[in-house]
Amino acid sequence: MRTNNSIKLFKRGRLPILLSGLLVLAGCAGNPLRSYDSEMRTTVALVQGGQLEQALQLLEKNNKPLFAADEARDKEGRAKEKTVLDSVNGRDILYYFEKGELLSLKTDYEGSRDSWLMADEIVRTWEDDYRTNPTKLLGDIGAFLVSDRVRRYDGQDYEKVFLSAKLALDHILLGNFDHARVEMKKTVEREKLIESFREKEYEKLQEEQKQKGVKTDTKDLSAHGYPLDELDAPEVRRLKNGYQNAFAHYLAGYFFEVTGEPSMAEPGYRNALALQPDSKLIKEKLGRTGSRRAGPGQTDVLFVVESGFAPAWKSVTIPLPIPVNGRFVATPLSFPIVKSEGKGYMPNALRINGKDYPVETLVDVDAMARRQLRDQLPGIMGRTVVRAVAKSALQYQAQKKGGAVAGIITGIASVVTEQADERAWRTLPERLAVARAVLPRGSAALEFDTGNGLFRGEVMVGNRVTVIPIRLANGTVYVGQPRIEAWADAFTDEPVKAPPRARRAGAKQAPKKAGAAAQ
């Protein structure tokens, strides 16, 4: 394996300076090498305890800029929030992912939408970069020589698609149907672009490894203790890929069906069924879209039931033989694993006005994350091995030119920076399910098992479109409510009086006892 390029970089002084700078930053909050998994554990625990304000405060604290930043301004000169697109000191996409989710649980759908739009700006920049200059994304020398963790984080593939689905849901809850249509169209386009990018990335990887004489096989990881079998579980292999989202397509099918556009609804249901071929709920709709229309004074209601939290991405160290100065040396290398935080409880049914309606899971984020890692592991392994060769050559040259102390410093910097990327949207649900019910407009009694007792509450059913989001988080239940007042002019049906305030259930439910929704 060749190391000449690494030696040249050392002689030019670029790589030692970069490694030393990252070593200094390693203990700072908000730095590229922070442990995002450790950072988010307390935030998740606060959400589980119904303490959303404290979770938001902690999120802000953990995302303070490293240094004082100049105020960013838009083209008209107005002050705007600074993102990583404006400066390395700006907020990253994970901040907007997590903040949007927390505000959504608070039923602050305007704030949630605005936060996710900031995240979407970063994703769209990634998409534009790929369309106009794919080599910029496919060949990042800094990532090869330092760590995947220092690359700008543009979101996992499944997170990019989930973002469009979440935005569409927020727009529906706010009554912004034109914007919801845009997000539904964007979901399909985003999935196709991700597919194209990953195909070209794989081709680029093969070319890089051939040029550098590097051969990698994920079986080598398994032989040295990497849990490869977890990435090959039946629920992972059943998925077509790690990014397409059955709920996003089902939501489009529902939306177009209830707004009277069956020709637009059919493709949504078809795409959802391709991703979840065993779904009874989807099969019931496909081919019969619009056949079961809500009667006068009724609404076809979609309940979106989310449970648990997305799995953590963690770094594990695996010793692999790496060529150093003409001989193979067992070198500790770090690779990501997906670690489930425990299955969230999902009720089998919702009881609404005394009648049971089945709940069916459409998305398993844990399985999606493992499928994505399974598909991308060869690329991650290739980058890690190439990086290890470069760092070994660097340490050898440092010791040769600067003595033992220089070699030790370079070695420490290499160890600090050689950690797998742990970044991921942690407040996403672990599973997402749906239930459908044709209900009379007005107040509806809602009851379901939380795994920690019964939840009993009340929701409002509005005009032709009503989506009710529900989130179960270890016994704490959050029930959202669409802004029905925003829909009064959207349809000719007689409007339903809106509730005084969107309801939220955020209190621990006592086992085997009905719990009231917290106001």
VEXDREN-2710 file (C-alpha; in Angstrom, 1 decimal):
% VEXDREN-2710
k/r/px/py/pz
1/MET/0.0/0.0/0.0
2/ARG/1.5/3.4/-1.0
3/THR/2.1/6.1/1.6
4/ASN/4.0/8.7/-0.5
5/ASN/1.1/11.2/-0.5
6/SER/0.8/11.1/3.3
7/ILE/4.6/11.8/3.6
8/LYS/4.3/14.8/1.3
9/LEU/1.4/16.2/3.3
10/PHE/3.5/15.9/6.5
11/LYS/6.5/17.7/4.9
12/ARG/4.2/20.5/3.8
13/GLY/3.0/20.9/7.4
14/ARG/-0.7/20.6/6.7
15/LEU/-1.7/17.5/8.4
16/PRO/0.2/17.9/11.7
17/ILE/-1.3/21.4/12.2
18/LEU/-4.8/20.1/11.4
19/LEU/-4.4/17.2/13.9
20/SER/-3.0/19.4/16.6
21/GLY/-5.9/21.9/16.2
22/LEU/-8.5/19.2/16.5
23/LEU/-6.7/17.8/19.6
24/VAL/-7.1/21.3/21.3
25/LEU/-10.8/21.4/20.4
26/ALA/-11.5/17.8/21.5
27/GLY/-12.7/18.9/25.0
28/CYS/-14.8/21.9/23.8
29/ALA/-18.6/21.9/23.6
30/GLY/-20.0/22.2/20.0
31/ASN/-16.7/21.1/18.4
32/PRO/-16.6/18.6/15.5
33/LEU/-15.2/15.8/17.7
34/ARG/-17.8/16.0/20.4
35/SER/-19.6/12.9/21.5
36/TYR/-23.1/13.6/20.2
37/ASP/-24.5/10.4/21.7
38/SER/-23.4/11.3/25.2
39/GLU/-24.7/14.9/24.7
40/MET/-28.2/13.8/23.7
41/ARG/-28.8/11.2/26.5
42/THR/-30.0/13.8/29.0
43/THR/-32.1/15.5/26.4
44/VAL/-33.9/12.3/25.6
45/ALA/-34.4/11.5/29.3
46/LEU/-36.0/15.0/29.8
47/VAL/-38.4/14.3/26.9
48/GLN/-39.3/10.9/28.5
49/GLY/-40.1/12.8/31.7
50/GLY/-42.3/15.3/30.0
51/GLN/-39.8/18.2/30.6
52/LEU/-39.8/19.8/27.2
53/GLU/-38.7/23.3/28.3
54/GLN/-35.7/21.9/30.1
55/ALA/-34.9/19.7/27.1
56/LEU/-35.0/22.9/24.9
57/GLN/-32.8/24.8/27.3
58/LEU/-30.2/22.0/27.3
59/LEU/-30.2/21.8/23.5
60/GLU/-29.5/25.6/23.4
61/LYS/-26.7/25.2/26.0
62/ASN/-25.1/22.4/24.1
63/ASN/-25.1/24.3/20.8
64/LYS/-23.6/27.6/21.8
65/PRO/-21.0/28.8/19.3
66/LEU/-17.3/28.1/20.2
67/PHE/-16.4/31.7/19.5
68/ALA/-18.3/35.0/19.3
69/ALA/-19.9/35.2/15.9
70/ASP/-20.8/38.1/13.7
71/GLU/-24.5/38.5/13.1
72/ALA/-25.6/36.9/9.8
73/ARG/-27.8/38.9/7.4
74/ASP/-29.9/38.0/4.4
75/LYS/-29.8/39.6/1.0
76/GLU/-32.0/42.5/2.2
77/GLY/-29.7/43.1/5.1
78/ARG/-32.1/41.7/7.7
79/ALA/-30.6/39.8/10.7
80/LYS/-31.0/36.0/10.4
81/GLU/-29.8/33.0/12.2
82/LYS/-26.4/31.8/11.2
83/THR/-26.0/28.1/10.0
84/VAL/-23.0/26.1/9.0
85/LEU/-23.7/27.3/5.5
86/ASP/-22.7/30.9/6.7
87/SER/-19.8/29.9/9.0
88/VAL/-18.2/27.0/10.7
89/ASN/-19.4/28.8/13.8
90/GLY/-23.1/28.5/12.8
91/ARG/-25.7/26.1/14.0
92/ASP/-25.5/22.7/12.5
93/ILE/-28.4/20.6/11.0
94/LEU/-28.7/18.4/14.1
95/TYR/-29.6/21.5/16.2
96/TYR/-32.5/22.2/13.8
97/PHE/-33.5/18.6/13.6
98/GLU/-33.8/18.2/17.4
99/LYS/-35.3/21.7/18.0
100/GLY/-38.0/21.1/15.4
101/GLU/-38.9/17.8/17.1
102/LEU/-39.1/19.3/20.6
103/LEU/-41.2/22.2/19.4
104/SER/-43.5/19.8/17.6
105/LEU/-44.1/17.9/20.8
106/LYS/-45.0/21.2/22.4
107/THR/-47.5/21.7/19.6
108/ASP/-45.6/24.8/18.5
109/TYR/-46.0/23.9/14.9
110/GLU/-44.9/27.3/13.5
111/GLY/-41.7/27.1/15.5
112/SER/-41.2/23.5/14.6
113/ARG/-41.7/24.2/10.9
114/ASP/-39.3/27.1/10.9
115/SER/-36.6/25.0/12.6
116/TRP/-37.0/22.2/10.1
117/LEU/-37.0/24.7/7.2
118/MET/-33.5/25.8/8.4
119/ALA/-32.4/22.1/8.4
120/ASP/-34.0/21.8/4.9
121/GLU/-31.9/24.7/3.7
122/ILE/-28.7/22.7/4.6
123/VAL/-30.0/19.5/2.9
124/ARG/-31.0/21.4/-0.2
125/THR/-27.5/22.9/-0.3
126/TRP/-26.1/19.3/-0.2
127/GLU/-28.5/18.4/-3.1
128/ASP/-27.4/21.4/-5.1
129/ASP/-23.7/20.6/-4.5
130/TYR/-24.3/17.1/-5.8
131/ARG/-26.2/18.3/-8.9
132/THR/-23.7/20.9/-9.9
133/ASN/-20.4/19.6/-8.5
134/PRO/-20.6/15.9/-7.5
135/THR/-16.8/15.6/-7.1
136/LYS/-17.0/18.0/-4.2
137/LEU/-19.1/15.6/-2.2
138/LEU/-17.5/12.4/-3.5
139/GLY/-13.9/13.3/-2.8
140/ASP/-13.2/15.0/0.5
141/ILE/-9.5/14.8/1.4
142/GLY/-10.0/16.2/4.8
143/ALA/-12.4/13.4/5.7
144/PHE/-9.9/10.8/4.5
145/LEU/-7.0/12.2/6.4
146/VAL/-8.5/13.3/9.7
147/SER/-12.0/11.8/10.6
148/ASP/-15.5/11.4/9.2
149/ARG/-16.6/13.4/12.2
150/VAL/-15.0/16.6/10.9
151/ARG/-17.1/16.6/7.7
152/ARG/-20.1/18.9/7.6
153/TYR/-23.0/16.8/8.7
154/ASP/-25.8/16.9/6.1
155/GLY/-28.0/14.3/7.8
156/GLN/-28.2/10.5/7.4
157/ASP/-30.1/9.5/4.3
158/TYR/-33.2/8.4/6.2
159/GLU/-33.1/11.7/8.1
160/LYS/-33.2/13.7/4.9
161/VAL/-36.3/11.9/3.8
162/PHE/-37.9/12.0/7.2
163/LEU/-37.4/15.8/7.3
164/SER/-39.6/16.2/4.2
165/ALA/-42.3/14.0/5.8
166/LYS/-42.1/16.0/9.1
167/LEU/-42.4/19.3/7.2
168/ALA/-45.4/18.0/5.2
169/LEU/-47.0/16.9/8.5
170/ASP/-46.4/20.4/10.1
171/HIS/-47.8/22.1/7.0
172/ILE/-51.0/20.0/7.2
173/LEU/-51.4/20.6/10.9
174/LEU/-51.1/24.4/10.2
175/GLY/-53.5/24.2/7.3
176/ASN/-50.8/25.1/4.7
177/PHE/-51.9/22.6/2.1
178/ASP/-50.0/24.1/-0.9
179/HIS/-46.8/23.8/1.1
180/ALA/-47.6/20.3/2.1
181/ARG/-48.0/19.3/-1.6
182/VAL/-44.5/20.8/-2.3
183/GLU/-42.9/18.6/0.5
184/MET/-44.7/15.5/-0.8
185/LYS/-43.3/16.0/-4.3
186/LYS/-39.9/16.8/-2.8
187/THR/-39.9/13.5/-0.9
188/VAL/-39.9/11.5/-4.2
189/GLU/-37.2/13.7/-5.7
190/ARG/-35.0/13.5/-2.6
191/GLU/-35.2/9.7/-2.6
192/LYS/-34.1/9.5/-6.2
193/LEU/-31.2/11.9/-5.7
194/ILE/-29.9/9.9/-2.6
195/GLU/-30.1/6.7/-4.7
196/SER/-28.0/8.3/-7.5
197/PHE/-25.5/9.7/-5.0
198/ARG/-24.9/6.4/-3.3
199/GLU/-24.3/4.6/-6.6
200/LYS/-21.7/7.2/-7.6
201/GLU/-20.1/7.2/-4.2
202/TYR/-19.6/3.4/-4.4
203/GLU/-18.0/3.7/-7.8
204/LYS/-15.7/6.5/-6.5
205/LEU/-14.7/4.3/-3.5
206/GLN/-13.8/1.4/-5.8
207/GLU/-11.6/3.7/-7.8
208/GLU/-9.9/5.2/-4.7
209/GLN/-9.1/1.8/-3.3
210/LYS/-7.7/0.6/-6.6
211/GLN/-5.4/3.6/-6.9
212/LYS/-4.1/3.2/-3.3
213/GLY/-3.8/-0.5/-3.4
214/VAL/-6.3/-0.9/-0.5
215/LYS/-8.6/-4.0/-0.3
216/THR/-11.3/-4.1/2.3
217/ASP/-13.9/-6.7/3.2
218/THR/-16.5/-6.3/5.9
219/LYS/-16.0/-9.9/6.8
220/ASP/-12.7/-8.9/8.3
221/LEU/-14.6/-6.7/10.7
222/SER/-16.8/-9.6/11.7
223/ALA/-13.8/-11.8/12.3
224/HIS/-12.4/-9.3/14.7
225/GLY/-15.6/-8.8/16.8
226/TYR/-17.7/-6.3/14.9
227/PRO/-21.5/-7.1/15.3
228/LEU/-22.1/-7.6/11.6
229/ASP/-25.0/-10.0/12.3
230/GLU/-27.0/-7.1/13.7
231/LEU/-26.9/-5.5/10.3
232/ASP/-28.1/-8.7/8.6
233/ALA/-31.2/-9.3/10.7
234/PRO/-34.4/-10.3/8.9
235/GLU/-36.1/-6.9/9.6
236/VAL/-33.1/-5.2/8.0
237/ARG/-32.9/-7.4/4.9
238/ARG/-36.6/-6.9/4.3
239/LEU/-36.1/-3.2/3.6
240/LYS/-35.4/-2.1/0.0
241/ASN/-32.8/0.4/1.3
242/GLY/-32.1/2.6/4.4
243/TYR/-33.8/5.8/3.3
244/GLN/-37.2/5.4/1.6
245/ASN/-40.0/6.2/4.0
246/ALA/-43.3/4.3/3.7
247/PHE/-45.1/6.8/6.0
248/ALA/-44.1/9.8/3.8
249/HIS/-45.8/8.1/0.8
250/TYR/-48.8/6.9/2.8
251/LEU/-49.3/10.5/4.1
252/ALA/-49.4/11.7/0.5
253/GLY/-51.9/9.1/-0.3
254/TYR/-54.1/10.1/2.6
255/PHE/-53.8/13.8/1.9
256/PHE/-54.7/13.6/-1.8
257/GLU/-57.5/11.1/-1.1
258/VAL/-59.3/13.3/1.5
259/THR/-58.8/16.5/-0.5
260/GLY/-60.5/14.8/-3.5
261/GLU/-57.6/14.0/-5.8
262/PRO/-57.7/10.1/-6.0
263/SER/-55.4/10.1/-9.1
264/MET/-52.7/11.7/-7.0
265/ALA/-53.5/9.5/-4.0
266/GLU/-52.9/6.2/-5.8
267/PRO/-49.2/6.7/-6.5
268/GLY/-48.7/7.5/-2.8
269/TYR/-50.3/4.3/-1.7
270/ARG/-48.5/2.3/-4.3
271/ASN/-45.1/3.6/-3.2
272/ALA/-46.0/2.9/0.4
273/LEU/-47.0/-0.7/-0.4
274/ALA/-43.8/-1.3/-2.3
275/LEU/-41.9/-0.5/0.9
276/GLN/-44.4/-2.3/3.2
277/PRO/-45.8/-5.1/1.0
278/ASP/-47.5/-6.9/4.0
279/SER/-49.5/-3.8/5.1
280/LYS/-53.2/-4.6/5.4
281/LEU/-54.0/-0.9/5.9
282/ILE/-52.3/0.1/2.6
283/LYS/-53.8/-2.8/0.7
284/GLU/-57.3/-1.8/1.8
285/LYS/-56.8/1.7/0.2
286/LEU/-55.0/0.7/-3.0
287/GLY/-57.4/0.4/-5.9
288/ARG/-60.3/1.7/-3.9
289/THR/-59.1/5.2/-3.2
290/GLY/-62.0/7.4/-2.3
291/SER/-64.5/4.6/-2.3
292/ARG/-65.1/4.9/1.5
293/ARG/-65.8/8.6/1.7
294/ALA/-66.8/10.3/5.0
295/GLY/-70.4/11.2/5.1
296/PRO/-72.0/14.6/6.0
297/GLY/-70.6/15.8/9.3
298/GLN/-67.9/13.2/9.3
299/THR/-64.1/13.3/8.7
300/ASP/-61.6/10.6/7.7
301/VAL/-59.0/11.0/10.5
302/LEU/-55.4/9.9/10.3
303/PHE/-53.7/9.2/13.7
304/VAL/-49.9/9.2/13.5
305/VAL/-48.5/7.2/16.4
306/GLU/-44.8/7.5/17.2
307/SER/-43.0/5.5/19.8
308/GLY/-39.6/5.6/21.4
309/PHE/-36.5/7.2/20.1
310/ALA/-34.2/6.6/17.2
311/PRO/-31.2/4.4/17.9
312/ALA/-27.8/5.9/18.9
313/TRP/-24.8/5.7/16.6
314/LYS/-21.7/4.6/18.6
315/SER/-18.0/4.2/17.9
316/VAL/-16.3/0.8/18.5
317/THR/-12.6/0.0/18.1
318/ILE/-11.6/-3.0/16.0
319/PRO/-7.9/-4.0/15.5
320/LEU/-7.2/-4.6/11.8
321/PRO/-3.8/-5.4/10.1
322/ILE/-2.6/-2.2/8.3
323/PRO/0.6/-2.0/6.2
324/VAL/3.2/0.2/8.0
325/ASN/6.6/0.7/6.5
326/GLY/6.5/-2.6/4.5
327/ARG/4.9/-4.8/7.2
328/PHE/1.4/-5.4/8.5
329/VAL/0.7/-4.1/12.0
330/ALA/-2.5/-4.7/14.0
331/THR/-3.9/-1.2/14.3
332/PRO/-6.9/-0.1/16.4
333/LEU/-9.5/1.4/14.0
334/SER/-12.9/2.9/14.9
335/PHE/-16.2/2.0/13.1
336/PRO/-19.8/3.0/13.8
337/ILE/-22.4/0.7/15.2
338/VAL/-26.2/1.3/15.6
339/LYS/-27.2/0.7/19.1
340/SER/-31.0/0.4/19.9
341/GLU/-32.1/2.2/23.0
342/GLY/-34.8/-0.4/23.6
343/LYS/-38.1/-0.9/21.7
344/GLY/-40.7/1.8/22.4
345/TYR/-44.1/0.5/23.3
346/MET/-46.7/0.6/20.4
347/PRO/-50.4/0.0/21.2
348/ASN/-52.2/-2.5/19.0
349/ALA/-55.2/-0.3/18.7
350/LEU/-56.7/3.1/19.5
351/ARG/-60.1/3.2/21.2
352/ILE/-62.0/6.2/19.8
353/ASN/-65.6/6.9/21.0
354/GLY/-65.7/3.3/22.3
355/LYS/-64.6/1.6/19.1
356/ASP/-61.2/0.0/18.5
357/TYR/-59.1/0.9/15.4
358/PRO/-56.0/-1.1/14.6
359/VAL/-52.6/0.6/14.7
360/GLU/-50.1/-0.5/12.0
361/THR/-46.4/0.2/12.0
362/LEU/-45.1/1.7/8.7
363/VAL/-41.6/2.8/9.6
364/ASP/-39.0/1.2/11.9
365/VAL/-36.2/3.8/12.2
366/ASP/-34.0/1.3/14.1
367/ALA/-34.1/-1.1/11.1
368/MET/-33.6/1.8/8.6
369/ALA/-30.5/3.0/10.5
370/ARG/-29.0/-0.5/10.5
371/ARG/-29.8/-1.0/6.8
372/GLN/-28.2/2.3/5.9
373/LEU/-25.0/1.3/7.9
374/ARG/-25.1/-2.1/6.2
375/ASP/-25.1/-0.5/2.8
376/GLN/-22.5/2.1/3.6
377/LEU/-20.1/0.0/5.8
378/PRO/-17.8/-0.9/2.8
379/GLY/-17.3/2.8/2.1
380/ILE/-16.7/3.6/5.8
381/MET/-14.3/0.8/6.1
382/GLY/-12.4/1.9/3.0
383/ARG/-12.1/5.5/4.2
384/THR/-10.9/4.4/7.7
385/VAL/-8.2/2.0/6.3
386/VAL/-6.9/4.7/3.9
387/ARG/-6.8/7.2/6.8
388/ALA/-5.0/4.7/9.1
389/VAL/-2.3/4.2/6.5
390/ALA/-1.8/8.0/6.1
391/LYS/-1.7/8.5/9.9
392/SER/0.8/5.7/10.4
393/ALA/3.1/7.3/7.8
394/LEU/2.6/10.7/9.5
395/GLN/3.6/9.3/13.0
396/TYR/6.7/7.6/11.5
397/GLN/7.8/10.8/9.8
398/ALA/7.1/12.9/13.0
399/GLN/9.3/10.6/15.1
400/LYS/12.0/10.4/12.4
401/LYS/12.2/14.2/12.1
402/GLY/11.2/15.4/15.6
403/GLY/12.2/12.6/17.8
404/ALA/10.2/10.6/20.3
405/VAL/8.2/13.5/21.7
406/ALA/6.9/14.6/18.2
407/GLY/6.0/11.0/17.5
408/ILE/4.0/10.7/20.8
409/ILE/2.2/14.0/20.2
410/THR/1.2/13.0/16.7
411/GLY/0.1/9.6/18.0
412/ILE/-2.1/11.1/20.6
413/ALA/-3.7/13.4/18.1
414/SER/-4.3/10.4/15.8
415/VAL/-6.0/8.5/18.6
416/VAL/-8.2/11.5/19.6
417/THR/-9.4/12.0/16.0
418/GLU/-9.8/8.4/15.1
419/GLN/-13.4/8.0/16.4
420/ALA/-16.3/6.9/14.2
421/ASP/-19.0/9.5/13.5
422/GLU/-21.8/9.3/16.2
423/ARG/-24.0/12.0/14.9
424/ALA/-27.7/11.2/14.3
425/TRP/-31.1/12.7/14.8
426/ARG/-31.8/11.3/18.3
427/THR/-35.3/12.7/19.0
428/LEU/-36.8/11.0/16.0
429/PRO/-39.2/8.2/17.0
430/GLU/-38.0/4.6/17.0
431/ARG/-41.2/3.5/15.2
432/LEU/-44.0/5.3/13.4
433/ALA/-47.5/3.8/12.9
434/VAL/-50.9/5.0/11.7
435/ALA/-54.5/4.4/12.4
436/ARG/-57.5/5.5/10.3
437/ALA/-61.0/6.3/11.6
438/VAL/-64.1/8.0/10.1
439/LEU/-65.4/10.1/12.9
440/PRO/-68.2/12.7/13.5
441/ARG/-66.8/16.2/13.7
442/GLY/-66.4/17.7/17.1
443/SER/-64.9/16.2/20.3
444/ALA/-63.8/12.6/20.2
445/ALA/-62.9/10.4/23.2
446/LEU/-59.4/8.8/22.8
447/GLU/-58.1/5.9/24.8
448/PHE/-55.1/3.5/24.4
449/ASP/-52.6/1.5/26.3
450/THR/-49.2/3.2/26.9
451/GLY/-47.4/0.1/28.2
452/ASN/-47.4/1.9/31.6
453/GLY/-51.2/2.2/32.0
454/LEU/-54.1/3.7/30.1
455/PHE/-54.2/7.1/28.5
456/ARG/-57.6/8.8/28.2
457/GLY/-58.0/12.1/26.6
458/GLU/-60.0/14.2/24.1
459/VAL/-59.2/15.3/20.6
460/MET/-61.1/17.6/18.2
461/VAL/-62.1/16.3/14.7
462/GLY/-62.3/19.1/12.2
463/ASN/-63.1/19.5/8.5
464/ARG/-62.2/17.1/5.7
465/VAL/-58.5/16.8/6.8
466/THR/-57.7/15.9/10.4
467/VAL/-54.3/14.5/11.4
468/ILE/-53.7/13.7/15.1
469/PRO/-50.1/13.2/16.1
470/ILE/-49.4/11.0/19.2
471/ARG/-46.0/10.3/20.8
472/LEU/-45.3/7.7/23.4
473/ALA/-42.0/8.2/25.3
474/ASN/-41.6/5.7/28.1
475/GLY/-44.9/6.3/29.8
476/THR/-45.1/10.0/28.9
477/VAL/-47.6/10.7/26.2
478/TYR/-47.8/13.7/23.9
479/VAL/-51.0/14.3/21.9
480/GLY/-51.0/17.0/19.4
481/GLN/-54.0/18.8/17.8
482/PRO/-54.3/20.4/14.4
483/ARG/-55.1/24.1/14.2
484/ILE/-58.6/23.7/12.9
485/GLU/-59.2/27.4/12.9
486/ALA/-56.7/27.7/10.0
487/TRP/-58.9/25.5/7.8
488/ALA/-62.1/27.5/7.9
489/ASP/-61.7/28.9/4.4
490/ALA/-60.2/25.8/2.9
491/PHE/-63.4/23.9/2.4
492/THR/-67.1/24.5/1.8
493/ASP/-68.1/22.2/4.7
494/GLU/-69.5/23.8/7.8
495/PRO/-66.5/24.6/10.0
496/VAL/-66.0/23.0/13.4
497/LYS/-65.3/25.2/16.3
498/ALA/-61.7/25.0/17.3
499/PRO/-60.6/24.0/20.8
500/PRO/-59.3/26.8/23.0
501/ARG/-55.7/25.5/22.8
502/ALA/-53.9/22.5/21.2
503/ARG/-53.8/19.8/23.8
504/ARG/-50.7/18.0/25.0
505/ALA/-50.4/15.0/27.2
506/GLY/-47.0/15.2/28.8
507/ALA/-47.5/13.6/32.3
508/LYS/-46.4/10.2/33.3
509/GLN/-49.4/7.9/33.2
510/ALA/-50.0/5.8/36.3
511/PRO/-50.0/2.0/35.7
512/LYS/-53.4/0.5/35.2
513/LYS/-55.0/3.9/35.7
514/ALA/-56.5/6.4/33.4
515/GLY/-54.4/9.6/33.0
516/ALA/-55.6/13.0/32.0
517/ALA/-54.0/15.1/29.4
518/ALA/-51.7/17.7/30.8
519/GLN/-52.6/21.2/29.8
END
